[in-house]
Amino acid sequence: MTQRISRRQALLLGGGLLAGAGAAGTVVGAGSASAATAAQRSAEAQAGAWVRLPVITANIGRKNLGARQGAIQAVRAGDPGNRPFVGWQEISEGDTGEPAMISQAFGEAYDNAFLADASSYRVPISVPTPWHVINSQKTFVHGGIANVSPPRWINEVVVEHGQVPGLKFVLINTHYLHGAYNGDNDPSLRDEWDLHKKTHRERVMAHHDKGHLVIWTADTNNPTYDQATGQPNEGKVVSTGIDRIDWLPGDGSVQLDLLGTSVVPMNVDDHNARVAIFRIRLA
């Protein structure tokens, strides 16, 4: 006789799918797992199940280099028991140690997009399974400034959940130069910073205008930073400091809720990683 499973069991088996906001669920045995087919999981997911979505912005820093490996491992554990998306900043900036550390800590369950890119490697994005990168793009912002800033880039990925066809969003990651609106507050650097803000807005809006949900991570280097786009529905995970996570809804076909936030101490310099715990589903 074929064993039947409940809708809740199917949801719990769905590779990170949640029966409700932050629901823990119960342990399901191997027999139940084998009975739940991929088609059942997909059908349940498309019926409106929430998927937990942790997103972290993490500037690795340059001061206490010996603390980097521990910091990267702490970021990976930023939402215990779950695989977070991570927008990194300052990777391989001054030395080449971090890519191997990230690859080791995040492992084969991740696609570390742009980590080995020849130009935009400083702001890679770690994408966890069961999400897949279906498109990616890097955008040049401005060249380097001697003794001030390396070249600046904006990286972006379009991702889709491997078990929920149509559940897609865009993650954008970037790092603005230091010293224009913090530190020395040097007016001569503001043309570059302002260009970065303009380009950042253009990239978010390009996806928004296609109906996509956009989440962005960044070290903005501006403690008074408001929004990338100025749109009234751009949400802010945090509204203080320079390390930010924001989101801009799309056409409503994908829904996103912010469940909570936390901080991961990194102990490399004055940056701590900021964590947003979202849930996401097809409407």
QUIGITA-V451287 format. One record per residue. N is the residue number from 1. RES is the residue in three letters. PHI is phi in radians with two decimals (NA if undefined). OMEGA is omega as a letter, one per 20 degrees, with the letter a starting at -180 (* if undefined). D_FIRST is the distance of its C-alpha to the first C-alpha in whole Angstrom. Layout:
n=N res=RES phi=PHI omega=OMEGA d_first=D_FIRST
n=N res=RES phi=PHI omega=OMEGA d_first=D_FIRST
This chain:
n=1 res=MET phi=NA omega=a d_first=0
n=2 res=THR phi=-1.23 omega=r d_first=4
n=3 res=GLN phi=-1.34 omega=r d_first=6
n=4 res=ARG phi=-1.75 omega=r d_first=9
n=5 res=ILE phi=-2.09 omega=r d_first=13
n=6 res=SER phi=-1.37 omega=r d_first=16
n=7 res=ARG phi=-1.06 omega=a d_first=19
n=8 res=ARG phi=-1.12 omega=r d_first=21
n=9 res=GLN phi=-1.07 omega=r d_first=18
n=10 res=ALA phi=-1.07 omega=r d_first=19
n=11 res=LEU phi=-1.12 omega=a d_first=22
n=12 res=LEU phi=-1.16 omega=r d_first=23
n=13 res=LEU phi=-1.48 omega=a d_first=21
n=14 res=GLY phi=-1.46 omega=r d_first=23
n=15 res=GLY phi=1.13 omega=r d_first=26
n=16 res=GLY phi=1.73 omega=r d_first=29
n=17 res=LEU phi=-1.32 omega=a d_first=27
n=18 res=LEU phi=-1.96 omega=r d_first=28
n=19 res=ALA phi=-1.27 omega=r d_first=27
n=20 res=GLY phi=-2.89 omega=a d_first=31
n=21 res=ALA phi=-1.15 omega=r d_first=34
n=22 res=GLY phi=1.24 omega=a d_first=34
n=23 res=ALA phi=-1.17 omega=a d_first=31
n=24 res=ALA phi=-1.48 omega=r d_first=30
n=25 res=GLY phi=1.36 omega=r d_first=26
n=26 res=THR phi=-2.04 omega=a d_first=24
n=27 res=VAL phi=-1.28 omega=a d_first=23
n=28 res=VAL phi=-1.94 omega=a d_first=19
n=29 res=GLY phi=-1.27 omega=a d_first=18
n=30 res=ALA phi=-1.11 omega=r d_first=17
n=31 res=GLY phi=-1.09 omega=r d_first=13
n=32 res=SER phi=-1.13 omega=a d_first=13
n=33 res=ALA phi=-1.09 omega=a d_first=16
n=34 res=SER phi=-1.21 omega=a d_first=14
n=35 res=ALA phi=-1.38 omega=a d_first=12
n=36 res=ALA phi=-1.54 omega=a d_first=15
n=37 res=THR phi=-1.40 omega=r d_first=16
n=38 res=ALA phi=-1.05 omega=r d_first=20
n=39 res=ALA phi=-1.13 omega=r d_first=20
n=40 res=GLN phi=-1.11 omega=a d_first=18
n=41 res=ARG phi=-1.09 omega=a d_first=21
n=42 res=SER phi=-1.12 omega=r d_first=24
n=43 res=ALA phi=-1.10 omega=r d_first=23
n=44 res=GLU phi=-1.10 omega=a d_first=23
n=45 res=ALA phi=-1.08 omega=a d_first=26
n=46 res=GLN phi=-1.21 omega=r d_first=28
n=47 res=ALA phi=-1.31 omega=r d_first=27
n=48 res=GLY phi=2.10 omega=r d_first=29
n=49 res=ALA phi=-1.18 omega=r d_first=28
n=50 res=TRP phi=-1.45 omega=r d_first=31
n=51 res=VAL phi=-1.99 omega=r d_first=32
n=52 res=ARG phi=-1.20 omega=a d_first=34
n=53 res=LEU phi=-2.43 omega=r d_first=37
n=54 res=PRO phi=-1.41 omega=r d_first=40
n=55 res=VAL phi=-2.27 omega=a d_first=43
n=56 res=ILE phi=-2.22 omega=r d_first=46
n=57 res=THR phi=-1.91 omega=a d_first=49
n=58 res=ALA phi=-2.50 omega=r d_first=51
n=59 res=ASN phi=-1.58 omega=a d_first=55
n=60 res=ILE phi=-1.22 omega=r d_first=55
n=61 res=GLY phi=1.40 omega=a d_first=59
n=62 res=ARG phi=-2.24 omega=a d_first=62
n=63 res=LYS phi=-1.38 omega=a d_first=63
n=64 res=ASN phi=-1.69 omega=a d_first=62
n=65 res=LEU phi=-1.12 omega=r d_first=60
n=66 res=GLY phi=-1.19 omega=a d_first=59
n=67 res=ALA phi=-1.60 omega=a d_first=56
n=68 res=ARG phi=-1.13 omega=a d_first=55
n=69 res=GLN phi=-1.09 omega=r d_first=52
n=70 res=GLY phi=-1.11 omega=r d_first=51
n=71 res=ALA phi=-1.15 omega=r d_first=51
n=72 res=ILE phi=-1.13 omega=r d_first=49
n=73 res=GLN phi=-1.13 omega=r d_first=46
n=74 res=ALA phi=-1.17 omega=r d_first=47
n=75 res=VAL phi=-1.12 omega=r d_first=46
n=76 res=ARG phi=-1.02 omega=a d_first=43
n=77 res=ALA phi=-1.64 omega=a d_first=42
n=78 res=GLY phi=-1.12 omega=r d_first=43
n=79 res=ASP phi=-2.28 omega=a d_first=40
n=80 res=PRO phi=-0.87 omega=r d_first=38
n=81 res=GLY phi=1.50 omega=a d_first=35
n=82 res=ASN phi=-2.28 omega=r d_first=35
n=83 res=ARG phi=-1.73 omega=r d_first=37
n=84 res=PRO phi=-1.49 omega=r d_first=40
n=85 res=PHE phi=-1.33 omega=r d_first=42
n=86 res=VAL phi=-2.36 omega=r d_first=45
n=87 res=GLY phi=-1.73 omega=a d_first=48
n=88 res=TRP phi=-1.69 omega=r d_first=51
n=89 res=GLN phi=-2.34 omega=r d_first=55
n=90 res=GLU phi=1.14 omega=r d_first=57
n=91 res=ILE phi=-1.38 omega=a d_first=55
n=92 res=SER phi=0.98 omega=a d_first=58
n=93 res=GLU phi=-1.70 omega=a d_first=61
n=94 res=GLY phi=1.90 omega=r d_first=63
n=95 res=ASP phi=-2.71 omega=a d_first=61
n=96 res=THR phi=-2.07 omega=a d_first=58
n=97 res=GLY phi=-1.35 omega=a d_first=56
n=98 res=GLU phi=-1.23 omega=a d_first=53
n=99 res=PRO phi=-0.95 omega=r d_first=51
n=100 res=ALA phi=-1.14 omega=r d_first=50
n=101 res=MET phi=-1.14 omega=r d_first=50
n=102 res=ILE phi=-1.16 omega=a d_first=47
n=103 res=SER phi=-1.06 omega=a d_first=46
n=104 res=GLN phi=-1.23 omega=a d_first=45
n=105 res=ALA phi=-1.24 omega=a d_first=44
n=106 res=PHE phi=-1.68 omega=r d_first=42
n=107 res=GLY phi=1.22 omega=a d_first=40
n=108 res=GLU phi=-1.28 omega=r d_first=38
n=109 res=ALA phi=-1.39 omega=a d_first=36
n=110 res=TYR phi=-2.23 omega=r d_first=39
n=111 res=ASP phi=-1.88 omega=a d_first=41
n=112 res=ASN phi=-1.59 omega=a d_first=45
n=113 res=ALA phi=-1.14 omega=r d_first=46
n=114 res=PHE phi=1.28 omega=a d_first=50
n=115 res=LEU phi=-1.07 omega=r d_first=50
n=116 res=ALA phi=-1.88 omega=a d_first=52
n=117 res=ASP phi=-1.17 omega=a d_first=54
n=118 res=ALA phi=-1.21 omega=a d_first=57
n=119 res=SER phi=-2.18 omega=a d_first=59
n=120 res=SER phi=-1.80 omega=a d_first=56
n=121 res=TYR phi=-1.14 omega=a d_first=55
n=122 res=ARG phi=-1.25 omega=a d_first=56
n=123 res=VAL phi=-2.24 omega=a d_first=53
n=124 res=PRO phi=-1.30 omega=a d_first=50
n=125 res=ILE phi=-2.31 omega=r d_first=47
n=126 res=SER phi=-1.63 omega=a d_first=44
n=127 res=VAL phi=-1.99 omega=a d_first=40
n=128 res=PRO phi=-1.55 omega=r d_first=37
n=129 res=THR phi=-1.21 omega=j d_first=34
n=130 res=PRO phi=-1.57 omega=r d_first=32
n=131 res=TRP phi=-1.39 omega=r d_first=35
n=132 res=HIS phi=-2.21 omega=r d_first=36
n=133 res=VAL phi=-1.38 omega=r d_first=40
n=134 res=ILE phi=-1.83 omega=r d_first=40
n=135 res=ASN phi=-2.84 omega=r d_first=44
n=136 res=SER phi=-2.63 omega=a d_first=47
n=137 res=GLN phi=-2.73 omega=r d_first=51
n=138 res=LYS phi=-2.05 omega=a d_first=54
n=139 res=THR phi=-2.21 omega=r d_first=57
n=140 res=PHE phi=-1.26 omega=a d_first=60
n=141 res=VAL phi=-1.84 omega=r d_first=62
n=142 res=HIS phi=-2.76 omega=a d_first=65
n=143 res=GLY phi=-1.35 omega=a d_first=67
n=144 res=GLY phi=-1.27 omega=r d_first=68
n=145 res=ILE phi=-2.18 omega=a d_first=71
n=146 res=ALA phi=-0.94 omega=r d_first=73
n=147 res=ASN phi=1.11 omega=a d_first=73
n=148 res=VAL phi=-2.22 omega=a d_first=70
n=149 res=SER phi=-2.68 omega=r d_first=67
n=150 res=PRO phi=-1.33 omega=r d_first=65
n=151 res=PRO phi=-1.02 omega=a d_first=64
n=152 res=ARG phi=-1.98 omega=a d_first=61
n=153 res=TRP phi=-2.35 omega=r d_first=58
n=154 res=ILE phi=-2.07 omega=r d_first=55
n=155 res=ASN phi=-1.87 omega=r d_first=52
n=156 res=GLU phi=-2.57 omega=r d_first=49
n=157 res=VAL phi=-2.31 omega=r d_first=45
n=158 res=VAL phi=-1.76 omega=a d_first=43
n=159 res=VAL phi=-2.15 omega=r d_first=39
n=160 res=GLU phi=-2.34 omega=r d_first=36
n=161 res=HIS phi=-1.24 omega=a d_first=33
n=162 res=GLY phi=-1.20 omega=a d_first=30
n=163 res=GLN phi=-1.97 omega=a d_first=27
n=164 res=VAL phi=-2.29 omega=a d_first=29
n=165 res=PRO phi=-0.95 omega=r d_first=31
n=166 res=GLY phi=1.63 omega=r d_first=34
n=167 res=LEU phi=-1.48 omega=a d_first=34
n=168 res=LYS phi=-2.27 omega=r d_first=38
n=169 res=PHE phi=-2.76 omega=r d_first=41
n=170 res=VAL phi=-2.00 omega=r d_first=44
n=171 res=LEU phi=-2.04 omega=a d_first=45
n=172 res=ILE phi=-2.04 omega=a d_first=49
n=173 res=ASN phi=-2.37 omega=a d_first=51
n=174 res=THR phi=-2.80 omega=a d_first=55
n=175 res=HIS phi=-2.56 omega=r d_first=58
n=176 res=TYR phi=-1.34 omega=r d_first=61
n=177 res=LEU phi=-1.20 omega=r d_first=64
n=178 res=HIS phi=-1.56 omega=r d_first=66
n=179 res=GLY phi=1.83 omega=r d_first=69
n=180 res=ALA phi=-1.44 omega=a d_first=70
n=181 res=TYR phi=-2.18 omega=r d_first=69
n=182 res=ASN phi=-2.58 omega=a d_first=68
n=183 res=GLY phi=1.03 omega=a d_first=70
n=184 res=ASP phi=-1.30 omega=a d_first=74
n=185 res=ASN phi=0.84 omega=a d_first=73
n=186 res=ASP phi=-1.49 omega=a d_first=75
n=187 res=PRO phi=-1.05 omega=a d_first=75
n=188 res=SER phi=-1.22 omega=r d_first=76
n=189 res=LEU phi=-1.68 omega=a d_first=72
n=190 res=ARG phi=-1.32 omega=r d_first=71
n=191 res=ASP phi=-1.06 omega=r d_first=71
n=192 res=GLU phi=-1.17 omega=r d_first=68
n=193 res=TRP phi=-1.09 omega=a d_first=66
n=194 res=ASP phi=-1.14 omega=r d_first=67
n=195 res=LEU phi=-1.10 omega=r d_first=66
n=196 res=HIS phi=-1.09 omega=r d_first=62
n=197 res=LYS phi=-1.07 omega=r d_first=62
n=198 res=LYS phi=-1.09 omega=a d_first=62
n=199 res=THR phi=-1.18 omega=r d_first=60
n=200 res=HIS phi=-1.02 omega=r d_first=57
n=201 res=ARG phi=-1.04 omega=a d_first=57
n=202 res=GLU phi=-1.05 omega=a d_first=57
n=203 res=ARG phi=-1.23 omega=r d_first=54
n=204 res=VAL phi=-1.11 omega=a d_first=52
n=205 res=MET phi=-1.21 omega=r d_first=54
n=206 res=ALA phi=-1.06 omega=r d_first=53
n=207 res=HIS phi=-1.37 omega=r d_first=49
n=208 res=HIS phi=-1.04 omega=a d_first=49
n=209 res=ASP phi=-1.17 omega=r d_first=51
n=210 res=LYS phi=-1.58 omega=r d_first=48
n=211 res=GLY phi=1.62 omega=a d_first=46
n=212 res=HIS phi=-1.49 omega=r d_first=44
n=213 res=LEU phi=-1.19 omega=r d_first=44
n=214 res=VAL phi=-2.16 omega=r d_first=46
n=215 res=ILE phi=-2.00 omega=r d_first=46
n=216 res=TRP phi=-2.25 omega=r d_first=49
n=217 res=THR phi=-2.13 omega=a d_first=50
n=218 res=ALA phi=-2.96 omega=q d_first=54
n=219 res=ASP phi=-1.67 omega=a d_first=57
n=220 res=THR phi=-1.49 omega=a d_first=59
n=221 res=ASN phi=0.89 omega=r d_first=62
n=222 res=ASN phi=-2.67 omega=a d_first=63
n=223 res=PRO phi=-1.20 omega=r d_first=63
n=224 res=THR phi=-1.79 omega=a d_first=64
n=225 res=TYR phi=-0.98 omega=r d_first=61
n=226 res=ASP phi=-1.81 omega=a d_first=60
n=227 res=GLN phi=-2.38 omega=r d_first=57
n=228 res=ALA phi=-1.25 omega=a d_first=57
n=229 res=THR phi=-1.91 omega=a d_first=57
n=230 res=GLY phi=1.35 omega=r d_first=59
n=231 res=GLN phi=-1.27 omega=a d_first=56
n=232 res=PRO phi=-1.11 omega=a d_first=55
n=233 res=ASN phi=-1.79 omega=r d_first=52
n=234 res=GLU phi=-1.29 omega=a d_first=52
n=235 res=GLY phi=-1.57 omega=r d_first=50
n=236 res=LYS phi=-2.07 omega=r d_first=52
n=237 res=VAL phi=-1.25 omega=r d_first=50
n=238 res=VAL phi=-2.32 omega=a d_first=53
n=239 res=SER phi=-2.17 omega=r d_first=56
n=240 res=THR phi=-2.31 omega=r d_first=58
n=241 res=GLY phi=1.41 omega=a d_first=59
n=242 res=ILE phi=-1.88 omega=r d_first=59
n=243 res=ASP phi=-1.64 omega=a d_first=56
n=244 res=ARG phi=-2.27 omega=r d_first=53
n=245 res=ILE phi=-2.35 omega=r d_first=50
n=246 res=ASP phi=-2.25 omega=r d_first=50
n=247 res=TRP phi=-2.56 omega=r d_first=48
n=248 res=LEU phi=-2.24 omega=a d_first=49
n=249 res=PRO phi=-1.07 omega=r d_first=46
n=250 res=GLY phi=-1.73 omega=a d_first=45
n=251 res=ASP phi=-1.51 omega=r d_first=45
n=252 res=GLY phi=1.64 omega=r d_first=42
n=253 res=SER phi=-1.25 omega=r d_first=39
n=254 res=VAL phi=-2.11 omega=a d_first=38
n=255 res=GLN phi=-1.86 omega=r d_first=39
n=256 res=LEU phi=-2.33 omega=r d_first=40
n=257 res=ASP phi=-2.15 omega=r d_first=41
n=258 res=LEU phi=-1.60 omega=a d_first=43
n=259 res=LEU phi=-1.61 omega=a d_first=41
n=260 res=GLY phi=3.11 omega=a d_first=44
n=261 res=THR phi=-2.39 omega=r d_first=46
n=262 res=SER phi=-2.73 omega=a d_first=47
n=263 res=VAL phi=-2.24 omega=r d_first=50
n=264 res=VAL phi=-1.91 omega=r d_first=49
n=265 res=PRO phi=-1.09 omega=a d_first=53
n=266 res=MET phi=-1.93 omega=r d_first=54
n=267 res=ASN phi=1.08 omega=r d_first=57
n=268 res=VAL phi=-1.72 omega=r d_first=58
n=269 res=ASP phi=-2.55 omega=a d_first=61
n=270 res=ASP phi=-1.54 omega=r d_first=61
n=271 res=HIS phi=-1.59 omega=r d_first=57
n=272 res=ASN phi=-2.03 omega=r d_first=54
n=273 res=ALA phi=-1.26 omega=r d_first=51
n=274 res=ARG phi=-1.81 omega=a d_first=50
n=275 res=VAL phi=-2.05 omega=r d_first=46
n=276 res=ALA phi=-2.02 omega=r d_first=44
n=277 res=ILE phi=-1.81 omega=r d_first=41
n=278 res=PHE phi=-1.78 omega=r d_first=40
n=279 res=ARG phi=-2.27 omega=a d_first=36
n=280 res=ILE phi=-2.44 omega=r d_first=36
n=281 res=ARG phi=-2.78 omega=r d_first=34
n=282 res=LEU phi=-1.30 omega=a d_first=34
n=283 res=ALA phi=-1.24 omega=* d_first=35
